[in-house]
Amino acid sequence: MSTRAGAAGALLLSMGLLMMGNGLQGSLIALRASLEGFSTQVAGLLMSVYFMGFLAGSTLTPRMVARVGHVRVFAALASLASSAVVLHPLFIDPWLWCGLRLVSGFCIAGLFVVAESWLNDVASNATRGCLLSLYMVVTMAAMAGGQMLLKLADPGRFDLFILITVLVSLALLPVLLSVSPAPAFAASEHLNLRALYRRSPLGLLGCVGTGLSTGAVMGMGVIYAEQIGLGLDDIALYMGLVYVGSVALQWPIGRLSDAFDRRRVILLVSGLSAAMALLALASTGLSAQLAVAFLFGGLSFPLYSLCVAHTNDALTPRQMVAASSHLVLAFGVGAALGPSLAAACMGRLGADGFYLYLAAVHLLIGLFTLYRMTRRRPVPLDEQGTCVPLASAASQVVLAMAQEAAGGQPAAQQETPAAAGQAEATRQAQP
């Protein structure tokens, strides 16, 4: 037990350092792009390219691990990520930066997959849920802490880039010195994308929608804060509060979704998120903007967990693991498009375009939720699974952990294949 606890602590420390460096990097790149005179559209493209790399890394890393092993892949990706960061201030060129952001996204995603698979391996059935919640708190708190590091030096100099390199390099040590053996990636039941959409249209498209929102906030939030006239300290606080809000409201929103029809909670939260975005347009003072940032992050970011939990309610346990890669793909596609779409709105409408875009995304999620509520009866409350808090950048490994941590699968998920097929046919026949 003490060995497992020590390994879990080392992994959480490693992921905390990595997320702190990654949180600082995203905001620093956006600020530096603005300082170098890059247009809002180019800044959005830089953030979109990062998520493209992130999506590729999540998909390809398991194959790399199968060839050369966890340790070599983790060390290689950390080294490459560290090198990519420090090259940004040496070569001020938007197209080169796009290439570097692609590499950074690929490496960070790969590091997540490897470290999270280790975390899943050291967790027991009794500790998996607690460990996953602790992981979410550590990673999001580290992202918030990364924003605070913006205040340590001038973004126009080299110092902060060097700090990111140090944090990424230090993240290597706890994992490489861990006594836990390298885990294996287990095979799961195949579930194609079309079948997943038929089982849970709202879950799948909801993940795309949350990606469109989260990608825009993570990629363009700094640009928005700068355009409305916030100073460096206030920009750091603004972005930090977004992540703090996401941690503070994850648990109560998740518990609310366990007690009621989950679609009603998705509708409520998406509507409140849209309202917060519109409220930001009428907010003029710093305090009001900071309050909106906290509440918007607290309402919008947990939507991903709700969509994943809603999808799980329609699947068998083995299908949940198979579906995790599709849900990561759906979120990643949305996150890759989000910054560029938000940047296009800001280019046309100014800073207000940021929150107008976010309001539109959440209104669309809400309208689609309302439509799906007219097409299918709700899952009975005693058959709903548990909503487990998830960080927005979670890989399919963490989604699989969440599905195991939910435990006590609904009776509908314990049916024989024949019975499950009959139940699905009945559900699809419902209006």
C-alpha positions as CSV (number, residue, x, y, z in Angstrom):
1,M,0.0,0.0,0.0
2,S,2.8,2.4,0.9
3,T,4.5,1.7,-2.4
4,R,1.3,2.4,-4.3
5,A,0.8,5.7,-2.4
6,G,4.4,6.8,-3.0
7,A,4.1,6.0,-6.7
8,A,0.8,7.9,-6.9
9,G,2.3,10.9,-5.1
10,A,5.3,11.0,-7.4
11,L,3.0,10.8,-10.5
12,L,0.7,13.6,-9.2
13,L,3.8,15.8,-8.5
14,S,5.0,15.1,-12.0
15,M,1.7,16.0,-13.6
16,G,1.4,19.1,-11.4
17,L,4.8,20.4,-12.6
18,L,3.9,19.6,-16.2
19,M,0.5,21.3,-16.0
20,M,2.0,24.3,-14.4
21,G,4.5,24.7,-17.2
22,N,1.8,24.0,-19.8
23,G,-0.5,26.6,-18.3
24,L,2.2,29.2,-18.3
25,Q,3.2,28.3,-21.8
26,G,-0.2,28.7,-23.3
27,S,-0.8,32.2,-21.8
28,L,2.8,33.3,-22.5
29,I,2.7,32.3,-26.1
30,A,-0.6,34.3,-26.6
31,L,0.8,37.3,-24.9
32,R,4.1,37.2,-26.7
33,A,2.3,36.8,-30.0
34,S,0.4,40.0,-29.3
35,L,3.7,41.8,-28.3
36,E,5.3,40.7,-31.5
37,G,2.5,42.2,-33.5
38,F,0.8,39.0,-34.7
39,S,-2.8,39.5,-35.6
40,T,-5.7,38.1,-33.5
41,Q,-6.3,35.5,-36.3
42,V,-2.7,34.3,-36.2
43,A,-2.8,34.1,-32.4
44,G,-6.0,31.9,-32.7
45,L,-4.2,29.7,-35.3
46,L,-1.3,29.2,-32.9
47,M,-3.7,27.9,-30.3
48,S,-5.7,25.8,-32.7
49,V,-2.5,24.1,-34.0
50,Y,-1.5,23.2,-30.4
51,F,-4.8,21.3,-30.0
52,M,-4.2,19.6,-33.3
53,G,-0.9,18.3,-32.0
54,F,-2.6,17.4,-28.7
55,L,-5.1,15.3,-30.6
56,A,-2.4,13.5,-32.6
57,G,-0.4,12.8,-29.5
58,S,-3.3,11.3,-27.7
59,T,-3.9,9.0,-30.6
60,L,-0.4,8.0,-31.6
61,T,1.4,7.7,-28.2
62,P,0.0,4.2,-27.3
63,R,1.5,2.9,-30.6
64,M,4.9,4.5,-29.8
65,V,4.8,3.0,-26.3
66,A,4.1,-0.5,-27.8
67,R,7.3,-0.2,-29.8
68,V,9.9,1.3,-27.4
69,G,8.3,1.3,-23.9
70,H,6.9,3.9,-21.5
71,V,10.2,5.2,-20.1
72,R,11.8,5.9,-23.4
73,V,8.7,7.6,-24.8
74,F,8.2,9.8,-21.7
75,A,11.8,10.9,-21.7
76,A,11.9,11.6,-25.4
77,L,8.7,13.6,-25.4
78,A,9.7,15.7,-22.4
79,S,13.1,16.5,-24.0
80,L,11.4,17.5,-27.3
81,A,8.7,19.6,-25.4
82,S,11.4,21.4,-23.5
83,S,13.4,22.1,-26.7
84,A,10.3,23.4,-28.5
85,V,9.5,25.9,-25.8
86,V,12.9,27.6,-25.7
87,L,13.0,28.0,-29.5
88,H,10.1,30.4,-29.5
89,P,12.0,33.6,-28.4
90,L,14.9,32.7,-30.7
91,F,12.9,32.8,-33.9
92,I,10.1,35.2,-34.1
93,D,8.1,33.9,-37.1
94,P,4.4,33.0,-37.0
95,W,4.7,29.9,-39.2
96,L,7.6,28.5,-37.3
97,W,5.7,29.1,-34.1
98,C,2.8,27.1,-35.6
99,G,5.2,24.2,-36.1
100,L,6.5,24.5,-32.6
101,R,3.0,24.7,-31.1
102,L,2.1,21.5,-33.1
103,V,5.2,19.8,-31.6
104,S,4.3,21.0,-28.1
105,G,0.8,19.8,-28.3
106,F,1.9,16.4,-29.5
107,C,4.5,16.1,-26.7
108,I,2.2,17.3,-23.9
109,A,-0.6,14.9,-24.9
110,G,1.9,12.0,-25.1
111,L,3.2,12.8,-21.7
112,F,-0.3,12.8,-20.3
113,V,-1.1,9.4,-21.8
114,V,2.0,7.8,-20.4
115,A,1.8,9.4,-16.9
116,E,-2.0,8.8,-16.7
117,S,-1.6,5.1,-17.6
118,W,0.9,4.8,-14.8
119,L,-1.6,6.5,-12.4
120,N,-4.3,4.1,-13.5
121,D,-2.0,1.2,-12.9
122,V,-1.1,2.2,-9.3
123,A,-4.8,2.9,-8.4
124,S,-6.9,0.1,-6.8
125,N,-10.6,-0.3,-7.1
126,A,-11.0,1.3,-3.6
127,T,-8.8,4.3,-4.3
128,R,-9.5,5.0,-8.0
129,G,-12.3,7.5,-7.6
130,C,-10.5,9.5,-4.8
131,L,-7.2,9.4,-6.8
132,L,-9.0,10.7,-10.0
133,S,-10.6,13.5,-8.1
134,L,-7.3,14.4,-6.5
135,Y,-5.7,14.3,-10.0
136,M,-8.3,16.7,-11.4
137,V,-7.7,19.2,-8.5
138,V,-3.9,19.0,-8.8
139,T,-3.9,19.5,-12.6
140,M,-6.4,22.4,-12.6
141,A,-4.8,24.0,-9.6
142,A,-1.4,23.7,-11.4
143,M,-2.9,25.3,-14.5
144,A,-4.1,28.2,-12.3
145,G,-0.7,28.4,-10.7
146,G,0.9,28.6,-14.1
147,Q,-1.0,31.8,-14.8
148,M,0.3,33.4,-11.6
149,L,3.9,32.7,-12.9
150,L,3.3,35.3,-15.7
151,K,3.9,38.0,-13.1
152,L,7.5,36.8,-12.4
153,A,9.1,38.4,-15.4
154,D,8.6,40.5,-18.6
155,P,6.8,38.3,-21.3
156,G,8.9,40.1,-23.9
157,R,12.2,38.5,-22.5
158,F,13.6,35.0,-22.3
159,D,13.1,34.4,-18.6
160,L,9.6,32.8,-18.6
161,F,10.4,30.5,-21.5
162,I,13.4,29.2,-19.5
163,L,11.2,28.7,-16.5
164,I,8.8,26.6,-18.6
165,T,11.7,24.5,-19.8
166,V,12.8,23.9,-16.2
167,L,9.3,22.9,-15.1
168,V,8.9,20.4,-18.0
169,S,12.4,18.9,-17.2
170,L,11.6,18.6,-13.5
171,A,8.4,16.8,-14.4
172,L,10.6,14.0,-15.7
173,L,12.1,13.1,-12.4
174,P,9.2,11.8,-10.3
175,V,8.0,9.5,-13.1
176,L,11.5,8.2,-14.1
177,L,12.4,7.5,-10.5
178,S,9.0,5.8,-9.7
179,V,9.3,2.2,-8.5
180,S,6.0,1.3,-10.2
181,P,6.4,-1.1,-13.2
182,A,5.3,0.1,-16.6
183,P,1.6,-0.6,-17.2
184,A,0.1,-2.2,-20.3
185,F,-2.6,-0.7,-22.5
186,A,-5.5,-3.1,-22.3
187,A,-7.6,-3.9,-25.3
188,S,-11.3,-3.0,-25.2
189,E,-14.4,-3.8,-27.1
190,H,-14.6,-2.1,-30.4
191,L,-17.2,0.6,-30.8
192,N,-17.3,2.7,-34.0
193,L,-18.1,6.4,-34.1
194,R,-21.5,5.9,-35.8
195,A,-22.6,3.4,-33.2
196,L,-21.6,5.7,-30.4
197,Y,-23.5,8.6,-32.0
198,R,-26.6,6.4,-32.2
199,R,-26.3,5.5,-28.5
200,S,-25.6,9.0,-27.3
201,P,-25.9,11.9,-29.8
202,L,-25.9,14.5,-27.0
203,G,-22.8,13.0,-25.3
204,L,-20.8,12.9,-28.5
205,L,-21.8,16.3,-29.9
206,G,-21.7,17.8,-26.4
207,C,-18.0,16.9,-26.2
208,V,-17.4,18.7,-29.5
209,G,-19.2,21.7,-28.1
210,T,-17.3,21.8,-24.8
211,G,-14.1,21.5,-26.9
212,L,-15.2,24.6,-29.0
213,S,-15.6,26.5,-25.7
214,T,-12.7,25.3,-23.7
215,G,-10.2,25.6,-26.5
216,A,-11.3,29.2,-27.1
217,V,-11.0,30.1,-23.4
218,M,-7.6,28.4,-23.0
219,G,-6.3,29.8,-26.3
220,M,-7.9,33.3,-26.5
221,G,-8.7,34.2,-22.9
222,V,-5.4,36.0,-22.5
223,I,-5.9,38.0,-25.8
224,Y,-9.4,39.0,-24.7
225,A,-8.1,40.1,-21.3
226,E,-5.3,42.2,-23.0
227,Q,-7.7,43.8,-25.4
228,I,-10.1,45.0,-22.7
229,G,-7.1,46.8,-21.1
230,L,-6.1,44.5,-18.2
231,G,-2.4,44.7,-17.0
232,L,-0.1,41.7,-16.7
233,D,-1.0,41.0,-13.1
234,D,-4.7,41.2,-13.8
235,I,-4.4,39.0,-16.9
236,A,-2.8,36.3,-14.7
237,L,-5.5,36.7,-12.1
238,Y,-8.3,36.6,-14.7
239,M,-7.0,33.3,-16.3
240,G,-6.3,31.8,-12.9
241,L,-9.8,32.4,-11.7
242,V,-11.2,30.5,-14.8
243,Y,-9.3,27.4,-13.6
244,V,-10.1,27.9,-9.9
245,G,-13.8,28.2,-10.8
246,S,-13.7,24.9,-12.8
247,V,-12.3,23.1,-9.7
248,A,-14.8,24.8,-7.2
249,L,-18.0,23.9,-9.1
250,Q,-17.1,20.5,-10.6
251,W,-18.2,18.5,-7.6
252,P,-21.6,20.2,-6.9
253,I,-22.6,20.2,-10.6
254,G,-21.6,16.5,-10.9
255,R,-23.6,15.6,-7.8
256,L,-26.6,17.6,-9.1
257,S,-26.5,15.6,-12.4
258,D,-26.5,12.3,-10.4
259,A,-29.7,13.3,-8.6
260,F,-31.7,14.5,-11.6
261,D,-32.1,13.8,-15.3
262,R,-28.6,14.5,-16.5
263,R,-29.9,16.2,-19.7
264,R,-31.7,18.8,-17.6
265,V,-28.5,19.6,-15.7
266,I,-26.6,20.0,-19.0
267,L,-29.4,22.3,-20.3
268,L,-29.2,24.3,-17.1
269,V,-25.4,24.6,-17.0
270,S,-25.1,25.5,-20.7
271,G,-27.8,28.1,-20.3
272,L,-26.1,29.7,-17.3
273,S,-22.8,29.6,-19.1
274,A,-24.3,31.5,-22.0
275,A,-25.8,34.0,-19.5
276,M,-22.4,34.5,-17.9
277,A,-20.9,35.2,-21.3
278,L,-23.6,37.8,-22.1
279,L,-23.2,39.3,-18.7
280,A,-19.5,39.8,-19.4
281,L,-20.4,42.1,-22.3
282,A,-22.2,44.4,-19.8
283,S,-19.4,44.2,-17.2
284,T,-17.2,47.2,-17.1
285,G,-15.1,47.1,-13.9
286,L,-12.2,44.8,-13.1
287,S,-14.1,43.1,-10.2
288,A,-17.0,42.3,-12.5
289,Q,-14.8,40.8,-15.2
290,L,-13.0,38.6,-12.6
291,A,-16.2,37.4,-11.1
292,V,-17.5,36.5,-14.6
293,A,-14.3,34.6,-15.3
294,F,-14.7,32.5,-12.1
295,L,-18.3,31.7,-12.7
296,F,-17.9,31.0,-16.4
297,G,-15.0,28.7,-15.8
298,G,-17.0,27.0,-13.0
299,L,-20.0,26.5,-15.2
300,S,-18.6,25.8,-18.6
301,F,-15.6,23.5,-17.9
302,P,-17.7,20.8,-15.9
303,L,-19.9,20.4,-19.0
304,Y,-17.3,17.9,-20.4
305,S,-17.7,15.7,-17.3
306,L,-21.5,15.8,-17.7
307,C,-21.3,14.9,-21.4
308,V,-19.0,11.9,-20.7
309,A,-21.2,10.7,-17.8
310,H,-24.3,11.1,-20.1
311,T,-22.6,9.0,-22.7
312,N,-21.6,6.3,-20.2
313,D,-25.3,6.0,-19.1
314,A,-26.0,4.5,-22.6
315,L,-23.1,2.1,-22.7
316,T,-22.0,-1.2,-21.3
317,P,-18.8,-1.2,-19.1
318,R,-16.6,-2.6,-21.9
319,Q,-18.1,-0.1,-24.4
320,M,-17.3,2.8,-22.0
321,V,-13.5,2.1,-22.4
322,A,-13.9,1.7,-26.2
323,A,-15.8,5.0,-26.3
324,S,-13.2,7.0,-24.4
325,S,-11.0,7.5,-27.5
326,H,-13.9,8.8,-29.5
327,L,-14.9,11.2,-26.8
328,V,-11.3,12.5,-26.6
329,L,-11.4,12.8,-30.4
330,A,-14.7,14.8,-30.3
331,F,-13.4,17.1,-27.7
332,G,-10.0,17.5,-29.5
333,V,-11.7,18.4,-32.8
334,G,-13.8,21.1,-31.0
335,A,-10.7,22.4,-29.1
336,A,-8.7,22.7,-32.3
337,L,-11.4,24.7,-34.0
338,G,-12.3,26.8,-31.0
339,P,-9.4,29.3,-30.9
340,S,-9.5,30.1,-34.6
341,L,-13.3,30.6,-34.6
342,A,-13.1,32.8,-31.5
343,A,-10.3,34.7,-33.1
344,A,-12.4,35.3,-36.3
345,C,-15.2,36.7,-34.2
346,M,-12.8,38.9,-32.3
347,G,-11.3,40.1,-35.6
348,R,-14.7,41.1,-36.8
349,L,-16.4,42.3,-33.6
350,G,-13.4,43.3,-31.4
351,A,-13.0,42.0,-27.8
352,D,-16.8,41.5,-27.5
353,G,-16.5,38.8,-30.1
354,F,-14.9,36.5,-27.6
355,Y,-17.8,36.3,-25.2
356,L,-20.4,36.5,-28.1
357,Y,-18.7,33.4,-29.5
358,L,-18.8,31.6,-26.2
359,A,-22.5,32.5,-25.7
360,A,-23.4,31.2,-29.1
361,V,-21.6,27.9,-28.5
362,H,-23.4,27.3,-25.2
363,L,-26.7,28.3,-26.6
364,L,-26.3,25.7,-29.3
365,I,-25.4,23.0,-26.8
366,G,-28.5,24.0,-24.8
367,L,-30.8,23.9,-27.9
368,F,-29.5,20.5,-29.0
369,T,-30.0,19.2,-25.4
370,L,-33.6,20.5,-25.5
371,Y,-34.1,18.8,-28.9
372,R,-32.7,15.4,-27.6
373,M,-35.1,15.6,-24.6
374,T,-38.0,15.5,-27.0
375,R,-36.6,12.4,-28.8
376,R,-35.8,10.0,-26.1
377,R,-37.0,9.3,-22.6
378,P,-34.6,9.9,-19.7
379,V,-32.5,7.2,-18.2
380,P,-34.1,6.2,-14.8
381,L,-32.2,7.7,-11.9
382,D,-31.4,4.3,-10.4
383,E,-29.7,3.3,-13.7
384,Q,-27.6,6.5,-14.0
385,G,-23.9,6.1,-13.3
386,T,-21.8,8.5,-11.3
387,C,-20.4,11.7,-12.8
388,V,-16.7,11.7,-12.0
389,P,-14.9,15.1,-12.3
390,L,-12.6,15.3,-15.3
391,A,-10.0,17.9,-16.4
392,S,-10.8,19.2,-19.8
393,A,-7.4,18.0,-21.2
394,A,-7.9,14.4,-20.0
395,S,-6.7,11.6,-22.3
396,Q,-8.6,8.4,-23.0
397,V,-6.7,6.8,-20.1
398,V,-8.3,9.1,-17.6
399,L,-11.7,8.6,-19.2
400,A,-11.2,4.9,-18.8
401,M,-10.3,5.5,-15.1
402,A,-13.4,7.6,-14.6
403,Q,-15.5,4.8,-16.1
404,E,-14.0,2.3,-13.7
405,A,-14.2,4.8,-10.8
406,A,-17.9,5.3,-11.3
407,G,-18.3,1.7,-10.1
408,G,-21.7,-0.1,-9.5
409,Q,-22.6,0.0,-13.1
410,P,-26.4,0.3,-13.8
411,A,-28.3,-2.8,-14.3
412,A,-28.8,-2.0,-17.9
413,Q,-25.1,-2.1,-18.3
414,Q,-24.8,-5.6,-16.8
415,E,-27.1,-7.3,-19.3
416,T,-26.1,-10.1,-21.6
417,P,-25.1,-9.0,-25.2
418,A,-28.5,-10.3,-26.5
419,A,-30.4,-8.4,-23.8
420,A,-28.4,-5.3,-24.3
421,G,-29.1,-5.4,-28.1
422,Q,-32.8,-5.8,-27.4
423,A,-32.7,-2.9,-24.9
424,E,-30.9,-0.7,-27.4
425,A,-33.5,-1.5,-30.1
426,T,-36.3,-0.5,-27.8
427,R,-34.6,2.7,-26.8
428,Q,-34.0,3.8,-30.4
429,A,-37.6,3.1,-31.2
430,Q,-38.7,5.5,-28.5
431,P,-39.8,8.9,-29.8
